[in-house]
Amino acid sequence: MSDDKNKVGQPDRSLIAMGEDHEVSYWTGKFGVDQATLQRAVDQVGNSAGAVEEFLQGQRAG
C-alpha cells in the first residue's frame, strides 16, 4: 500500500517501505548500503528500521 501523499506531518521513521523510492533512498543513505543489501536485510528481519539497523551492524561486524 502506498503512502498517502495528502497526509502531512512527521514521517514514520520506524518502518522501511521498500515500495517507496524516496524511502529506499533515505534508508540506503542512512545505513550506507545499496538497495539490494537493504532489501536482503528487510527480507531477513522485516521492515522495522531498528531491526534492519541491528542486522546490518551485525553483518559488518561479523
C-alpha positions in Angstrom: 0.0 0.0 0.0 1.4 3.4 -1.0 1.9 6.3 1.4 -1.0 8.8 1.3 0.8 11.9 0.0 -2.1 14.1 1.3 -1.2 13.2 4.9 1.5 15.6 6.0 3.4 15.6 9.3 6.1 13.7 10.9 7.2 10.7 8.8 7.1 7.3 10.4 10.9 6.5 10.6 10.3 3.3 12.5 9.4 1.3 9.4 11.0 0.9 6.0 8.7 1.0 3.0 10.6 -0.8 0.2 7.9 0.1 -2.3 8.5 3.8 -2.0 11.6 5.1 -3.9 12.1 8.1 -1.6 12.1 5.8 1.5 14.6 3.4 -0.1 16.8 6.4 -1.0 16.6 7.7 2.6 17.4 4.3 4.2 20.2 3.3 1.9 21.8 6.7 2.6 21.2 6.4 6.3 22.7 2.9 6.6 25.3 3.4 3.9 24.2 0.3 1.8 22.9 -0.3 -1.7 19.3 -1.2 -2.4 20.0 -4.9 -2.8 21.6 -5.0 0.7 18.7 -3.1 2.2 16.2 -5.5 0.6 18.1 -8.5 1.9 18.0 -7.1 5.4 14.3 -6.4 5.2 13.7 -9.9 3.8 15.6 -11.3 6.8 14.3 -9.3 9.7 11.2 -7.4 8.4 10.7 -3.7 7.8 11.4 -2.4 11.3 14.2 0.2 10.9 15.7 -0.8 14.3 15.8 -4.4 13.4 17.3 -3.7 10.0 19.9 -1.4 11.6 20.9 -4.1 14.1 21.1 -6.7 11.3 23.3 -4.6 9.1 25.6 -3.7 12.0 25.9 -7.5 12.7 26.8 -8.1 9.1 29.6 -5.5 9.2 31.0 -6.9 12.5 31.0 -10.5 11.5 
